[in-house]
Each structure stands twice: as structure tokens, then as C-alpha cells.
Amino acid sequence: MKYKLLFLASLFYSIILFSQTNNGIVKYECSLITNELEAFLSKHDSIQKKYIFTQKIIDETDPISFTLKFNKNESIFSIDEELEPDNKLNINRIFFKDHVYYNNQKDSTSLKKIDAYGDQFLIENNNTKFKWELKNKSKKIGKYVCYKATLKINGNESMFIEAWYTPKLNKLITPLGYSGLPGAILELTRKAGKEGRYISKFQVRDISYKKKPLKIKKPTKGKKITQEEFEKIGREAMDGLKNR
């Protein structure tokens, strides 16, 4: 009887712990990797005239924070609203200001809500489309052993992603909707352009678990399109500017 009670108590504790680790709020910090950006600028004489303006962007792009909420099946990720001077050129805040990323692992779908080109869009993706390459490298982030994975995305702008994930935490813990890895992403670096001229790094700063299931509100406002259709709209918009 004693052992039965101990087993039931252990099982009850495991159920509580499982429910807590499947409901929580994660804080990410995003920063611009300036040393690599400055190295890129130093190799290109053609853009040296723009260096002063670029240096202004580098100087004014302070780290910004994001919040990810997750429950058993869903997560949502967006930038934290913070007051900044209107004349400040924080490139990360400008780029991510109107982006909301939603993931649902139950039906393997994701949505990105974005305001662009004078309209609002809901970009639909399938989580299985991310073809991650798992590497045989590991490092410790906080108390978690994390493993390296890379991803290359070709579109209007080539994108190279480097992620460090841990299988010990909920795989819905992932910034910018980059799902599909067998664990939570605690660090992610994005390099945009063929030579990585825009580099940003996302790092987890805090994870707080909740006893009660969090309600995640799926974005519904906006034109539903695919990533390919959105990139086509972007190309047409750029062509329109060039022809003016």
C-alpha cells in the first residue's frame, strides 16, 4: 500500500510538472551583430560612401525584446512594445515591428502576420518545409546542453539560419516561426543576403512556466497568401519603384 501511494504521488507530480512545462512565457533578446556587419562594409568600397549612415544604424540599434507564449499545441511570437524616439533608426525594431508568428504543432502549420506594401497579410507555411541540417556540435546555454542546426532559405533575399536547440524543452519554443527541430531553440542567428550583410541574433533571456493552460489567439486578419506569393508582391513593388 505504501509503495502504491508513493507511485501515485510520483505520477501526480509528473503530471503537474508536464502541464507546467507545456505552458509558459519566454523572453528573447534580439541584437545586431555589428562586428560581422562592419567587416562586410570594410570589404566593399562601393558602399563606403554610405558607411556614415550605416554606422548611425549600427549605433542606434539597441537590443530589443520579444515575447513567445506557448501551450501544449500552439505558440505565438511577437516584438514587445517599447517607446523609442521617432528619429531613432533601430533597424531590428523597424523590421520586426508589425510581425506576429503563430505555430500549431497539432496540424503542422504556421502563420506569419505582417503589415507590408500598404496591406496586411497572413502568410501560410507548412512546418515540414523547413529542411534543417543537424550538426554534430553541442554547447551549453545556461543549464541546457544544446545542439547546432542550420537552415538555408532561398527567396528574394537569401537567408542563412544557425540555431542551437535543446531536446529538454518544448519544441514550440522557437523565435520567428522557425519550427521543425526536435527541441526548443535557445539561440538563433539570421544572416540575410549572400554575404550576410544583415546579421541578427536571438537569445533566450527568461522562461517562466504557468500552471494554467495559456490561451493563444490565432491571427485571423489579413489576406491569406503563401510565402511565394508574398515574395512576388515584393518583387513587383520593387520593380515599380525602379521604374518611377
C-alpha positions as CSV (number, residue, x, y, z in Angstrom):
1,M,0.0,0.0,0.0
2,K,2.9,2.3,0.9
3,Y,4.6,1.8,-2.4
4,K,1.3,2.3,-4.3
5,L,0.8,5.7,-2.6
6,L,4.3,6.7,-3.4
7,F,3.8,5.7,-7.0
8,L,0.6,7.6,-7.3
9,A,2.2,10.7,-5.7
10,S,5.1,10.5,-8.1
11,L,2.7,10.1,-11.1
12,F,0.6,13.1,-9.9
13,Y,3.8,15.2,-9.5
14,S,4.9,14.2,-13.1
15,I,1.5,15.2,-14.5
16,I,1.7,18.6,-12.8
17,L,5.3,19.1,-14.0
18,F,4.4,18.1,-17.5
19,S,1.5,20.5,-17.6
20,Q,3.7,23.3,-16.4
21,T,6.4,22.7,-19.0
22,N,3.8,22.8,-21.7
23,N,2.5,26.3,-20.7
24,G,4.7,29.3,-20.4
25,I,6.2,32.6,-21.5
26,V,9.6,33.0,-23.0
27,K,11.6,36.3,-23.3
28,Y,14.0,36.6,-26.2
29,E,16.5,39.4,-26.8
30,C,17.5,40.3,-30.3
31,S,20.7,42.2,-31.1
32,L,22.6,43.3,-34.2
33,I,25.9,41.6,-34.7
34,T,27.9,44.7,-35.5
35,N,31.4,43.2,-35.8
36,E,30.4,41.0,-38.8
37,L,28.4,43.8,-40.4
38,E,31.4,46.2,-40.1
39,A,33.7,43.5,-41.6
40,F,31.3,43.2,-44.5
41,L,31.3,47.0,-45.0
42,S,35.1,47.2,-44.9
43,K,35.4,44.8,-47.9
44,H,33.1,46.8,-50.2
45,D,34.4,50.1,-51.5
46,S,31.2,50.8,-53.4
47,I,29.2,51.3,-50.3
48,Q,31.8,53.3,-48.3
49,K,30.0,56.5,-49.1
50,K,27.0,55.1,-47.2
51,Y,29.1,54.0,-44.3
52,I,28.3,57.0,-42.1
53,F,24.6,56.3,-42.5
54,T,25.2,52.6,-41.8
55,Q,27.2,53.5,-38.8
56,K,24.3,55.5,-37.5
57,I,22.1,52.5,-37.8
58,I,24.6,50.3,-36.0
59,D,25.0,52.9,-33.2
60,E,21.2,53.3,-32.7
61,T,20.2,49.6,-33.0
62,D,20.0,48.7,-29.3
63,P,18.9,45.2,-28.3
64,I,15.1,44.7,-28.4
65,S,12.9,42.1,-26.6
66,F,10.3,39.7,-27.9
67,T,7.8,37.5,-26.1
68,L,6.8,34.0,-27.0
69,K,3.7,32.4,-25.4
70,F,3.1,28.6,-25.7
71,N,0.8,25.9,-24.6
72,K,0.6,22.2,-25.4
73,N,-0.1,22.7,-29.1
74,E,0.4,26.4,-30.0
75,S,2.8,29.3,-29.7
76,I,2.8,32.9,-30.7
77,F,5.8,35.2,-31.0
78,S,6.0,39.0,-31.4
79,I,8.0,42.0,-30.5
80,D,7.5,43.8,-27.2
81,E,6.0,47.3,-27.5
82,E,8.5,49.8,-26.2
83,L,8.7,53.6,-26.6
84,E,11.6,54.9,-28.6
85,P,12.4,58.3,-30.1
86,D,10.8,58.7,-33.6
87,N,14.2,59.7,-35.1
88,K,16.0,56.6,-33.8
89,L,17.0,54.1,-36.6
90,N,16.7,50.8,-34.7
91,I,16.8,48.5,-37.7
92,N,15.6,45.5,-35.8
93,R,12.6,47.3,-34.4
94,I,11.8,48.7,-37.9
95,F,12.0,45.3,-39.5
96,F,10.1,43.3,-36.9
97,K,7.6,45.9,-35.7
98,D,4.4,44.5,-37.3
99,H,5.3,40.8,-37.4
100,V,3.5,38.1,-35.5
101,Y,4.4,34.5,-35.8
102,Y,2.0,31.7,-34.9
103,N,2.7,27.9,-34.8
104,N,0.4,25.0,-34.3
105,Q,2.2,21.6,-34.0
106,K,-1.1,19.7,-33.9
107,D,-1.8,20.3,-37.6
108,S,1.9,21.2,-38.5
109,T,1.0,24.7,-39.8
110,S,2.3,28.2,-39.1
111,L,1.2,31.7,-39.9
112,K,3.1,35.0,-40.2
113,K,1.1,38.2,-39.9
114,I,2.8,41.1,-41.4
115,D,1.9,44.7,-42.5
116,A,3.7,45.5,-45.8
117,Y,3.2,47.3,-49.1
118,G,0.2,49.2,-47.7
119,D,-1.7,46.0,-46.8
120,Q,-2.0,43.3,-44.1
121,F,-1.1,39.7,-44.9
122,L,-1.3,36.2,-43.4
123,I,1.5,34.1,-44.8
124,E,0.8,30.4,-44.6
125,N,3.6,27.9,-44.2
126,N,3.8,24.2,-43.5
127,N,6.3,23.4,-40.7
128,T,7.6,20.4,-42.6
129,K,9.0,22.7,-45.3
130,F,12.0,23.7,-43.1
131,K,14.8,21.4,-44.1
132,W,17.1,21.6,-41.1
133,E,20.6,20.2,-41.3
134,L,21.5,18.7,-37.9
135,K,25.2,19.1,-36.9
136,N,27.4,17.0,-34.7
137,K,28.2,20.0,-32.4
138,S,27.0,21.0,-29.0
139,K,27.4,23.7,-26.4
140,K,25.9,24.6,-23.1
141,I,23.5,27.5,-22.8
142,G,22.6,28.1,-19.2
143,K,22.0,24.7,-17.7
144,Y,20.9,23.1,-21.0
145,V,23.1,21.2,-23.5
146,C,22.2,22.5,-26.9
147,Y,22.9,21.1,-30.4
148,K,23.6,23.0,-33.6
149,A,21.3,23.0,-36.7
150,T,21.5,25.1,-39.9
151,L,18.9,26.1,-42.5
152,K,19.2,27.9,-45.8
153,I,16.3,29.7,-47.3
154,N,16.3,31.0,-50.9
155,G,13.9,33.7,-51.9
156,N,14.0,37.4,-52.7
157,E,16.8,37.6,-50.2
158,S,19.0,34.5,-49.3
159,M,18.8,33.7,-45.6
160,F,21.1,31.5,-43.6
161,I,19.9,30.4,-40.2
162,E,22.0,28.9,-37.4
163,A,20.1,27.5,-34.4
164,W,21.1,26.0,-31.0
165,Y,18.3,23.8,-29.6
166,T,17.8,21.6,-26.6
167,P,15.5,18.5,-26.7
168,K,14.9,19.0,-22.9
169,L,12.3,21.8,-23.6
170,N,9.1,22.2,-25.6
171,K,9.8,22.4,-29.3
172,L,7.3,25.2,-29.7
173,I,9.8,27.5,-28.0
174,T,11.2,28.9,-31.3
175,P,11.7,32.5,-32.5
176,L,10.3,33.8,-35.8
177,G,8.4,30.7,-36.5
178,Y,11.4,28.6,-37.3
179,S,9.9,25.3,-36.2
180,G,10.7,21.6,-37.1
181,L,13.6,21.0,-34.7
182,P,13.3,18.3,-32.0
183,G,13.5,20.8,-29.2
184,A,13.5,24.4,-28.1
185,I,15.7,27.0,-29.8
186,L,17.6,28.9,-27.2
187,E,19.8,30.8,-29.6
188,L,19.2,31.7,-33.3
189,T,21.3,33.7,-35.7
190,R,20.0,35.1,-39.0
191,K,22.3,36.2,-41.8
192,A,20.5,37.9,-44.7
193,G,22.0,38.3,-48.2
194,K,24.5,36.2,-50.0
195,E,27.3,37.6,-47.8
196,G,25.4,38.0,-44.6
197,R,25.2,41.8,-44.7
198,Y,22.4,41.9,-42.1
199,I,23.0,39.7,-39.0
200,S,20.8,39.4,-36.0
201,K,20.9,37.1,-33.0
202,F,18.0,35.9,-30.8
203,Q,18.8,34.6,-27.3
204,V,16.5,33.3,-24.6
205,R,16.7,35.5,-21.5
206,D,13.9,34.1,-19.4
207,I,11.4,31.2,-19.3
208,S,8.5,31.2,-16.9
209,Y,6.1,28.3,-16.6
210,K,2.4,28.7,-15.9
211,K,0.2,26.2,-14.0
212,K,-2.9,27.1,-16.1
213,P,-3.1,26.5,-19.8
214,L,-2.4,29.7,-21.8
215,K,-4.9,30.7,-24.4
216,I,-3.2,31.5,-27.7
217,K,-5.1,33.7,-30.1
218,K,-4.5,32.7,-33.7
219,P,-4.1,35.7,-36.1
220,T,-7.0,36.0,-38.5
221,K,-6.9,39.5,-40.0
222,G,-5.2,39.8,-43.4
223,K,-5.0,38.4,-46.9
224,K,-4.1,34.7,-46.8
225,I,-1.2,34.0,-49.2
226,T,1.8,31.7,-49.5
227,Q,5.4,32.8,-49.0
228,E,6.0,32.5,-52.7
229,E,3.0,34.8,-53.4
230,F,4.3,37.4,-50.9
231,E,7.7,37.4,-52.4
232,K,6.2,38.0,-55.8
233,I,4.3,41.0,-54.4
234,G,7.6,42.3,-53.0
235,R,9.4,41.9,-56.4
236,E,6.6,43.8,-58.2
237,A,6.7,46.5,-55.6
238,M,10.5,46.9,-56.0
239,D,10.1,46.9,-59.8
240,G,7.5,49.6,-59.5
241,L,9.9,51.8,-57.5
242,K,12.7,51.3,-60.0
243,N,10.5,52.3,-63.0
244,R,9.4,55.6,-61.4
